């Protein structure tokens, strides 16, 4: 006798009897119910259509609890991507028509987003905290969207902030600045984070001299008139990049 497929039953019981020297094995199967409706209850900050797309469940299919659990994980990821790391999704199965059909209900508690409580800057001597914080993408009082439901944050999420701060310092002549990756403390209730960022500014540099070399194709005075960097002020990386673009455009006109 072949073993019944588990895809056809949610529970299987067996009973064996012996009669006339023969063993009889009886299986009792309970057929899985079909899903007639899928309900998303309690969501307001995330559209139902987004949850439906993530869950990838369809009505009028056989109930599969593994797929229901997978749907919860996928919807949880949708909430995390939007900063709702305290969101809680609980699946509930309601019997309909004597248990032959069911309704799947996802009860959702969105709760609050995670907020950045405070950003502390250490080591800056010449540039004020306010300017450094203003250059960052992460802001105090804003929502932080790079933390997992377990309370762990994604360290590479701060790479953008580090680059922005370095770029600001480069434009002030601090070409040797070092910005460490921020240290992050997540509150026990996972509703807030505190960020500490350390800066080593280094020395500030002025432009010593500016010269042009190579196949100039233009008069030197004409080329110098096309750029703004000179030997009279602090080095500014943004000015250098703008001058390079200006010269490239000038030579590009030659074909």
KOLKOLBA-507661 format. One record per residue: x, y, z of N, C-alpha, C in turn; residue number from 1. Coordinates in nm, 3 decimals. Layout:
% residues N
> n.u/n.v/n.w/ca.u/ca.v/ca.w/c.u/c.v/c.w/rovex
> X/Y/Z/X/Y/Z/X/Y/Z/NUM
...
***
This chain:
% residues 255
> n.u/n.v/n.w/ca.u/ca.v/ca.w/c.u/c.v/c.w/rovex
> 0.085/-0.119/0.000/0.000/0.000/0.000/0.089/0.124/0.000/1
> 0.060/0.218/-0.088/0.141/0.339/-0.096/0.100/0.437/0.013/2
> 0.197/0.515/0.058/0.172/0.613/0.163/0.100/0.734/0.104/3
> -0.004/0.786/0.170/-0.077/0.899/0.115/0.009/1.024/0.111/4
> -0.017/1.109/0.013/0.058/1.234/-0.001/0.017/1.332/0.107/5
> 0.118/1.393/0.173/0.088/1.490/0.278/0.029/1.617/0.221/6
> 0.042/1.637/0.086/-0.015/1.757/0.024/-0.166/1.753/0.023/7
> -0.224/1.634/0.047/-0.369/1.620/0.042/-0.432/1.625/0.180/8
> -0.351/1.634/0.288/-0.409/1.628/0.421/-0.333/1.716/0.517/9
> -0.405/1.769/0.614/-0.338/1.844/0.719/-0.308/1.754/0.838/10
> -0.374/1.637/0.845/-0.341/1.540/0.949/-0.372/1.401/0.898/11
> -0.292/1.306/0.943/-0.309/1.168/0.900/-0.301/1.077/1.022/12
> -0.400/0.991/1.041/-0.395/0.892/1.148/-0.406/0.754/1.086/13
> -0.349/0.657/1.152/-0.353/0.521/1.098/-0.397/0.423/1.207/14
> -0.458/0.314/1.164/-0.504/0.210/1.256/-0.481/0.075/1.190/15
> -0.421/-0.015/1.263/-0.393/-0.148/1.207/-0.476/-0.253/1.281/16
> -0.527/-0.349/1.206/-0.603/-0.460/1.263/-0.556/-0.589/1.198/17
> -0.577/-0.699/1.268/-0.540/-0.830/1.215/-0.666/-0.917/1.211/18
> -0.695/-0.971/1.094/-0.812/-1.058/1.078/-0.780/-1.168/0.979/19
> -0.814/-1.289/1.017/-0.791/-1.405/0.930/-0.645/-1.415/0.886/20
> -0.557/-1.379/0.978/-0.414/-1.390/0.948/-0.360/-1.280/0.860/21
> -0.442/-1.179/0.831/-0.397/-1.069/0.746/-0.398/-0.938/0.826/22
> -0.297/-0.856/0.801/-0.289/-0.726/0.866/-0.352/-0.620/0.776/23
> -0.441/-0.541/0.834/-0.506/-0.433/0.760/-0.465/-0.299/0.820/24
> -0.421/-0.209/0.736/-0.379/-0.075/0.780/-0.475/0.028/0.721/25
> -0.537/0.106/0.807/-0.635/0.205/0.763/-0.584/0.346/0.791/26
> -0.582/0.430/0.687/-0.544/0.570/0.702/-0.670/0.656/0.706/27
> -0.672/0.751/0.797/-0.780/0.849/0.802/-0.722/0.985/0.763/28
> -0.772/1.041/0.656/-0.720/1.166/0.603/-0.818/1.280/0.627/29
> -0.764/1.395/0.661/-0.844/1.516/0.672/-0.797/1.612/0.563/30
> -0.882/1.641/0.469/-0.843/1.722/0.354/-0.821/1.868/0.394/31
> -0.720/1.928/0.335/-0.691/2.068/0.364/-0.804/2.156/0.310/32
> -0.842/2.259/0.385/-0.947/2.348/0.337/-0.893/2.445/0.232/33
> -0.981/2.502/0.156/-0.941/2.602/0.057/-0.958/2.742/0.117/34
> -0.876/2.834/0.071/-0.880/2.972/0.118/-0.977/3.050/0.030/35
> -1.081/3.105/0.090/-1.179/3.180/0.010/-1.159/3.331/0.021/36
> -1.083/3.375/0.122/-1.062/3.519/0.139/-0.934/3.544/0.218/37
> -0.862/3.651/0.180/-0.741/3.692/0.251/-0.760/3.837/0.294/38
> -0.748/3.863/0.423/-0.776/3.996/0.478/-0.652/4.051/0.546/39
> -0.623/4.180/0.521/-0.513/4.251/0.587/-0.576/4.357/0.677/40
> -0.565/4.339/0.806/-0.636/4.425/0.901/-0.538/4.504/0.987/41
> -0.562/4.635/0.998/-0.484/4.718/1.089/-0.378/4.803/1.022/42
> -0.354/4.784/0.893/-0.250/4.863/0.825/-0.306/4.997/0.781/43
> -0.226/5.102/0.801/-0.264/5.236/0.755/-0.148/5.307/0.688/44
> -0.025/5.282/0.736/0.093/5.348/0.678/0.149/5.272/0.559/45
> 0.111/5.149/0.543/0.153/5.068/0.428/0.028/5.026/0.351/46
> 0.030/5.048/0.220/-0.085/5.017/0.137/-0.112/4.866/0.134/47
> -0.240/4.831/0.131/-0.278/4.689/0.124/-0.221/4.624/-0.002/48
> -0.218/4.699/-0.111/-0.166/4.644/-0.237/-0.018/4.606/-0.223/49
> 0.058/4.683/-0.145/0.200/4.650/-0.123/0.213/4.522/-0.042/50
> 0.125/4.505/0.056/0.128/4.383/0.137/0.085/4.262/0.055/51
> -0.015/4.280/-0.029/-0.061/4.170/-0.115/0.050/4.125/-0.209/52
> 0.121/4.222/-0.265/0.229/4.188/-0.357/0.341/4.113/-0.286/53
> 0.373/4.155/-0.164/0.479/4.089/-0.088/0.437/3.950/-0.042/54
> 0.313/3.937/0.004/0.265/3.808/0.056/0.254/3.702/-0.053/55
> 0.214/3.745/-0.172/0.203/3.653/-0.288/0.110/3.535/-0.259/56
> 0.002/3.561/-0.184/-0.098/3.459/-0.158/-0.222/3.486/-0.243/57
> -0.292/3.380/-0.282/-0.411/3.394/-0.365/-0.528/3.319/-0.303/58
> -0.645/3.377/-0.320/-0.766/3.310/-0.273/-0.797/3.192/-0.364/59
> -0.878/3.099/-0.312/-0.923/2.980/-0.383/-0.808/2.882/-0.412/60
> -0.707/2.887/-0.325/-0.603/2.787/-0.326/-0.610/2.708/-0.196/61
> -0.546/2.591/-0.193/-0.545/2.509/-0.073/-0.460/2.578/0.034/62
> -0.508/2.578/0.157/-0.436/2.641/0.267/-0.300/2.573/0.287/63
> -0.196/2.655/0.289/-0.060/2.607/0.312/0.002/2.696/0.419/64
> 0.016/2.641/0.540/0.065/2.723/0.651/0.210/2.766/0.633/65
> 0.289/2.687/0.561/0.426/2.729/0.534/0.428/2.858/0.452/66
> 0.338/2.866/0.353/0.329/2.986/0.271/0.277/3.104/0.351/67
> 0.188/3.076/0.446/0.136/3.183/0.532/0.249/3.241/0.617/68
> 0.332/3.154/0.674/0.445/3.201/0.755/0.546/3.277/0.669/69
> 0.569/3.229/0.547/0.660/3.300/0.457/0.605/3.438/0.423/70
> 0.473/3.447/0.407/0.409/3.575/0.376/0.429/3.674/0.490/71
> 0.422/3.626/0.614/0.445/3.713/0.730/0.586/3.770/0.725/72
> 0.685/3.685/0.697/0.824/3.731/0.690/0.843/3.835/0.580/73
> 0.780/3.813/0.466/0.795/3.906/0.354/0.729/4.040/0.384/74
> 0.613/4.037/0.448/0.545/4.162/0.483/0.621/4.236/0.593/75
> 0.683/4.160/0.684/0.765/4.221/0.788/0.879/4.299/0.724/76
> 0.936/4.244/0.617/1.046/4.311/0.546/0.997/4.441/0.483/77
> 0.874/4.442/0.432/0.817/4.565/0.375/0.811/4.674/0.481/78
> 0.768/4.637/0.600/0.759/4.734/0.709/0.897/4.782/0.752/79
> 0.993/4.691/0.759/1.129/4.730/0.798/1.188/4.828/0.698/80
> 1.164/4.804/0.569/1.216/4.893/0.466/1.158/5.034/0.478/81
> 1.043/5.046/0.541/0.979/5.176/0.559/1.004/5.234/0.698/82
> 1.088/5.165/0.778/1.124/5.217/0.909/1.037/5.170/1.023/83
> 0.942/5.080/0.997/0.853/5.030/1.103/0.908/4.898/1.157/84
> 1.010/4.907/1.243/1.075/4.786/1.292/1.002/4.724/1.410/85
> 0.904/4.796/1.463/0.825/4.743/1.573/0.693/4.684/1.525/86
> 0.673/4.681/1.395/0.548/4.626/1.340/0.536/4.478/1.375/87
> 0.414/4.437/1.407/0.387/4.298/1.443/0.274/4.246/1.355/88
> 0.297/4.133/1.289/0.198/4.073/1.199/0.165/3.934/1.250/89
> 0.037/3.911/1.280/-0.007/3.783/1.334/-0.111/3.721/1.242/90
> -0.084/3.603/1.187/-0.183/3.538/1.100/-0.291/3.468/1.183/91
> -0.412/3.469/1.130/-0.525/3.405/1.198/-0.610/3.333/1.094/92
> -0.650/3.209/1.125/-0.729/3.128/1.033/-0.870/3.115/1.087/93
> -0.969/3.159/1.009/-1.109/3.149/1.049/-1.179/3.044/0.963/94
> -1.244/2.948/1.029/-1.315/2.843/0.956/-1.447/2.895/0.899/95
> -1.478/2.849/0.779/-1.602/2.884/0.711/-1.663/2.756/0.656/96
> -1.793/2.748/0.659/-1.866/2.633/0.601/-1.818/2.501/0.661/97
> -1.819/2.496/0.794/-1.787/2.371/0.861/-1.643/2.328/0.848/98
> -1.554/2.420/0.817/-1.413/2.387/0.809/-1.366/2.347/0.671/99
> -1.458/2.341/0.574/-1.417/2.306/0.438/-1.345/2.423/0.370/100
> -1.374/2.543/0.415/-1.310/2.663/0.362/-1.264/2.749/0.479/101
> -1.166/2.836/0.453/-1.115/2.923/0.559/-1.091/3.064/0.506/102
> -1.085/3.156/0.600/-1.045/3.294/0.570/-0.913/3.318/0.643/103
> -0.813/3.368/0.571/-0.684/3.399/0.631/-0.681/3.549/0.664/104
> -0.661/3.580/0.790/-0.658/3.719/0.835/-0.519/3.750/0.890/105
> -0.459/3.858/0.841/-0.332/3.906/0.895/-0.361/4.028/0.982/106
> -0.351/4.009/1.114/-0.371/4.119/1.207/-0.239/4.196/1.220/107
> -0.243/4.325/1.190/-0.121/4.406/1.182/-0.123/4.517/1.287/108
> -0.016/4.525/1.364/0.009/4.638/1.453/0.134/4.709/1.402/109
> 0.116/4.828/1.345/0.229/4.895/1.281/0.324/4.958/1.383/110
> 0.272/5.014/1.491/0.353/5.079/1.594/0.436/5.193/1.536/111
> 0.528/5.246/1.616/0.603/5.365/1.576/0.729/5.330/1.497/112
> 0.776/5.429/1.421/0.905/5.415/1.355/1.017/5.439/1.457/113
> 1.139/5.400/1.418/1.255/5.423/1.503/1.309/5.563/1.477/114
> 1.329/5.641/1.585/1.375/5.778/1.571/1.521/5.794/1.614/115
> 1.589/5.888/1.549/1.725/5.925/1.588/1.713/6.025/1.702/116
> 1.751/5.984/1.823/1.735/6.069/1.940/1.842/6.178/1.946/117
> 1.967/6.139/1.923/2.075/6.238/1.934/2.194/6.194/1.851/118
> 2.263/6.292/1.790/2.389/6.269/1.720/2.497/6.348/1.793/119
> 2.601/6.279/1.839/2.711/6.343/1.911/2.836/6.342/1.824/120
> 2.897/6.459/1.807/3.019/6.473/1.728/3.138/6.492/1.822/121
> 3.242/6.413/1.805/3.362/6.424/1.887/3.484/6.453/1.799/122
> 3.577/6.534/1.851/3.704/6.556/1.782/3.708/6.676/1.690/123
> 3.594/6.736/1.660/3.594/6.853/1.571/3.633/6.978/1.649/124
> 3.735/7.047/1.599/3.785/7.168/1.666/3.753/7.295/1.588/125
> 3.744/7.283/1.456/3.733/7.403/1.373/3.600/7.415/1.299/126
> 3.526/7.309/1.292/3.395/7.313/1.227/3.290/7.274/1.330/127
> 3.188/7.356/1.343/3.086/7.338/1.446/3.002/7.212/1.423/128
> 2.948/7.161/1.535/2.860/7.044/1.528/2.746/7.066/1.429/129
> 2.688/7.186/1.433/2.570/7.214/1.350/2.601/7.197/1.202/130
> 2.720/7.239/1.159/2.756/7.226/1.018/2.776/7.079/0.980/131
> 2.839/7.004/1.069/2.862/6.862/1.041/2.729/6.787/1.035/132
> 2.642/6.813/1.132/2.511/6.747/1.133/2.429/6.788/1.010/133
> 2.446/6.914/0.968/2.372/6.961/0.852/2.414/6.893/0.723/134
> 2.539/6.844/0.720/2.589/6.776/0.600/2.545/6.631/0.594/135
> 2.497/6.578/0.706/2.462/6.436/0.712/2.324/6.408/0.655/136
> 2.309/6.289/0.601/2.178/6.244/0.555/2.091/6.204/0.674/137
> 2.152/6.142/0.775/2.082/6.106/0.898/2.066/6.231/0.984/138
> 1.944/6.256/1.030/1.917/6.378/1.105/1.854/6.348/1.241/139
> 1.888/6.430/1.341/1.825/6.417/1.472/1.675/6.442/1.461/140
> 1.598/6.360/1.530/1.454/6.375/1.526/1.389/6.308/1.407/141
> 1.472/6.265/1.311/1.419/6.198/1.194/1.406/6.048/1.217/142
> 1.349/5.981/1.120/1.331/5.836/1.131/1.452/5.766/1.070/143
> 1.492/5.658/1.135/1.607/5.581/1.091/1.560/5.453/1.025/144
> 1.602/5.430/0.901/1.546/5.318/0.824/1.647/5.209/0.792/145
> 1.751/5.198/0.875/1.853/5.097/0.847/1.881/5.012/0.970/146
> 1.775/4.957/1.026/1.790/4.875/1.146/1.696/4.756/1.135/147
> 1.738/4.642/1.182/1.657/4.522/1.168/1.559/4.510/1.284/148
> 1.464/4.422/1.269/1.365/4.402/1.373/1.425/4.353/1.503/149
> 1.542/4.291/1.497/1.608/4.242/1.618/1.682/4.352/1.692/150
> 1.688/4.471/1.630/1.758/4.583/1.693/1.898/4.604/1.639/151
> 1.942/4.521/1.546/2.075/4.537/1.487/2.066/4.637/1.371/152
> 2.163/4.727/1.363/2.164/4.825/1.256/2.260/4.782/1.146/153
> 2.240/4.835/1.028/2.326/4.804/0.915/2.438/4.908/0.909/154
> 2.560/4.867/0.941/2.671/4.961/0.953/2.697/5.035/0.822/155
> 2.682/4.968/0.708/2.712/5.034/0.581/2.612/5.145/0.548/156
> 2.503/5.153/0.626/2.408/5.262/0.603/2.470/5.397/0.633/157
> 2.578/5.398/0.714/2.642/5.524/0.751/2.751/5.567/0.653/158
> 2.783/5.483/0.557/2.889/5.518/0.462/2.858/5.649/0.391/159
> 2.732/5.669/0.357/2.693/5.792/0.288/2.720/5.914/0.376/160
> 2.687/5.905/0.505/2.712/6.017/0.596/2.861/6.046/0.609/161
> 2.942/5.940/0.620/3.086/5.958/0.631/3.140/6.029/0.507/162
> 3.094/5.989/0.389/3.140/6.052/0.265/3.098/6.199/0.258/163
> 2.977/6.228/0.302/2.928/6.367/0.299/3.010/6.456/0.392/164
> 3.044/6.405/0.509/3.123/6.484/0.604/3.265/6.505/0.551/165
> 3.324/6.400/0.496/3.458/6.413/0.438/3.459/6.516/0.326/166
> 3.357/6.512/0.242/3.350/6.606/0.129/3.340/6.749/0.179/167
> 3.263/6.771/0.286/3.251/6.905/0.343/3.387/6.954/0.394/168
> 3.461/6.866/0.463/3.593/6.903/0.513/3.691/6.929/0.398/169
> 3.685/6.848/0.292/3.772/6.869/0.177/3.752/7.010/0.121/170
> 3.628/7.056/0.120/3.599/7.188/0.065/3.644/7.301/0.156/171
> 3.685/7.267/0.278/3.738/7.367/0.371/3.890/7.358/0.383/172
> 3.952/7.272/0.301/4.098/7.261/0.303/4.154/7.151/0.390/173
> 4.067/7.072/0.453/4.113/6.964/0.541/4.122/6.835/0.459/174
> 4.229/6.823/0.381/4.240/6.712/0.287/4.285/6.583/0.354/175
> 4.326/6.590/0.480/4.369/6.470/0.553/4.267/6.428/0.658/176
> 4.147/6.481/0.650/4.045/6.451/0.751/4.016/6.301/0.754/177
> 3.987/6.252/0.873/3.947/6.113/0.891/3.817/6.111/0.970/178
> 3.718/6.042/0.916/3.588/6.029/0.982/3.563/5.881/1.007/179
> 3.558/5.843/1.134/3.532/5.703/1.169/3.385/5.669/1.149/180
> 3.360/5.542/1.126/3.220/5.499/1.119/3.153/5.525/1.254/181
> 3.031/5.574/1.252/2.963/5.608/1.377/2.940/5.486/1.467/182
> 2.941/5.512/1.597/2.901/5.412/1.694/2.753/5.435/1.725/183
> 2.676/5.328/1.730/2.532/5.341/1.743/2.483/5.263/1.864/184
> 2.400/5.329/1.944/2.334/5.262/2.057/2.185/5.257/2.029/185
> 2.129/5.137/2.030/1.986/5.118/2.008/1.919/5.102/2.144/186
> 1.815/5.179/2.171/1.746/5.170/2.299/1.681/5.033/2.315/187
> 1.667/4.986/2.438/1.609/4.852/2.461/1.472/4.832/2.397/188
> 1.392/4.938/2.391/1.258/4.923/2.332/1.260/4.938/2.180/189
> 1.381/4.961/2.123/1.402/4.974/1.979/1.324/5.090/1.917/190
> 1.289/5.188/2.000/1.217/5.304/1.948/1.310/5.420/1.914/191
> 1.436/5.411/1.956/1.527/5.521/1.929/1.671/5.474/1.921/192
> 1.755/5.557/1.858/1.897/5.528/1.851/1.976/5.655/1.885/193
> 2.095/5.636/1.939/2.189/5.744/1.968/2.315/5.718/1.886/194
> 2.363/5.820/1.817/2.477/5.805/1.726/2.593/5.891/1.775/195
> 2.711/5.831/1.784/2.833/5.904/1.820/2.931/5.893/1.704/196
> 2.983/6.007/1.661/3.069/6.012/1.544/3.199/6.085/1.579/197
> 3.313/6.025/1.546/3.443/6.083/1.580/3.514/6.132/1.454/198
> 3.569/6.255/1.464/3.637/6.319/1.351/3.781/6.353/1.391/199
> 3.875/6.324/1.302/4.013/6.373/1.316/4.037/6.469/1.199/200
> 4.037/6.598/1.228/4.038/6.697/1.121/4.171/6.704/1.047/201
> 4.283/6.693/1.116/4.412/6.711/1.052/4.439/6.858/1.023/202
> 4.545/6.885/0.948/4.582/7.023/0.916/4.497/7.077/0.801/203
> 4.489/7.210/0.797/4.418/7.277/0.689/4.519/7.330/0.587/204
> 4.490/7.310/0.460/4.586/7.343/0.355/4.534/7.453/0.263/205
> 4.629/7.540/0.224/4.602/7.639/0.121/4.657/7.590/-0.012/206
> 4.613/7.652/-0.120/4.665/7.620/-0.253/4.798/7.693/-0.269/207
> 4.906/7.618/-0.293/5.037/7.680/-0.306/5.056/7.748/-0.440/208
> 5.033/7.676/-0.547/5.047/7.732/-0.681/4.962/7.652/-0.778/209
> 4.929/7.714/-0.890/4.849/7.648/-0.993/4.922/7.662/-1.126/210
> 4.935/7.553/-1.198/5.003/7.558/-1.327/4.931/7.467/-1.425/211
> 4.960/7.484/-1.552/4.902/7.404/-1.659/5.015/7.342/-1.739/212
> 4.998/7.217/-1.780/5.103/7.148/-1.855/5.039/7.061/-1.963/213
> 5.120/7.019/-2.059/5.072/6.932/-2.165/5.044/7.008/-2.292/214
> 4.963/6.949/-2.381/4.925/7.014/-2.506/4.813/7.113/-2.478/215
> 4.847/7.236/-2.454/4.748/7.334/-2.407/4.647/7.372/-2.515/216
> 4.691/7.391/-2.638/4.604/7.425/-2.752/4.541/7.564/-2.740/217
> 4.541/7.621/-2.623/4.490/7.756/-2.601/4.600/7.840/-2.536/218
> 4.583/7.970/-2.542/4.675/8.058/-2.470/4.659/8.034/-2.320/219
> 4.769/8.041/-2.246/4.765/8.013/-2.103/4.669/8.108/-2.031/220
> 4.670/8.236/-2.069/4.581/8.332/-2.003/4.434/8.294/-2.024/221
> 4.402/8.244/-2.143/4.264/8.205/-2.172/4.222/8.087/-2.085/222
> 4.315/7.993/-2.064/4.284/7.877/-1.980/4.271/7.917/-1.833/223
> 4.359/8.005/-1.788/4.350/8.050/-1.648/4.221/8.127/-1.622/224
> 4.172/8.197/-1.724/4.046/8.269/-1.709/3.926/8.175/-1.698/225
> 3.946/8.050/-1.739/3.836/7.952/-1.736/3.827/7.879/-1.602/226
> 3.924/7.903/-1.513/3.923/7.833/-1.384/3.921/7.934/-1.270/227
> 3.880/7.887/-1.153/3.868/7.974/-1.035/3.970/7.947/-0.927/228
> 4.029/7.828/-0.927/4.125/7.796/-0.822/4.253/7.877/-0.843/229
> 4.309/7.927/-0.734/4.434/8.003/-0.744/4.513/7.983/-0.615/230
> 4.624/8.051/-0.604/4.712/8.032/-0.489/4.687/8.129/-0.376/231
> 4.566/8.185/-0.369/4.541/8.288/-0.268/4.444/8.244/-0.158/232
> 4.400/8.119/-0.160/4.301/8.080/-0.059/4.315/7.935/-0.017/233
> 4.222/7.892/0.067/4.221/7.754/0.114/4.182/7.660/0.000/234
> 4.236/7.540/0.004/4.200/7.440/-0.097/4.053/7.404/-0.082/235
> 3.982/7.398/-0.195/3.841/7.358/-0.196/3.823/7.254/-0.306/236
> 3.791/7.134/-0.268/3.781/7.024/-0.363/3.671/7.049/-0.467/237
> 3.563/7.110/-0.424/3.452/7.137/-0.516/3.494/7.235/-0.626/238
> 3.577/7.333/-0.589/3.627/7.429/-0.689/3.716/7.358/-0.790/239
> 3.801/7.268/-0.743/3.888/7.192/-0.833/3.805/7.110/-0.932/240
> 3.703/7.042/-0.883/3.619/6.961/-0.972/3.546/7.048/-1.074/241
> 3.499/7.165/-1.030/3.430/7.255/-1.122/3.526/7.305/-1.230/242
> 3.652/7.334/-1.192/3.751/7.380/-1.289/3.783/7.270/-1.391/243
> 3.793/7.147/-1.344/3.819/7.036/-1.436/3.706/7.021/-1.537/244
> 3.583/7.036/-1.490/3.469/7.027/-1.583/3.472/7.141/-1.683/245
> 3.512/7.260/-1.638/3.519/7.376/-1.726/3.623/7.355/-1.836/246
> 3.739/7.303/-1.799/3.844/7.277/-1.897/3.805/7.165/-1.993/247
> 3.741/7.061/-1.940/3.696/6.951/-2.026/3.595/7.000/-2.129/248
> 3.506/7.089/-2.086/3.407/7.144/-2.179/3.475/7.229/-2.286/249
> 3.575/7.304/-2.245/3.646/7.392/-2.339/3.717/7.310/-2.446/250
> 3.785/7.204/-2.403/3.854/7.119/-2.499/3.756/7.034/-2.578/251
> 3.642/7.003/-2.516/3.541/6.925/-2.588/3.485/7.001/-2.707/252
> 3.482/7.133/-2.698/3.431/7.214/-2.809/3.519/7.204/-2.933/253
> 3.644/7.159/-2.912/3.734/7.145/-3.026/3.705/7.017/-3.105/254
> 3.623/6.930/-3.044/3.592/6.803/-3.112/3.698/6.700/-3.083/255
***
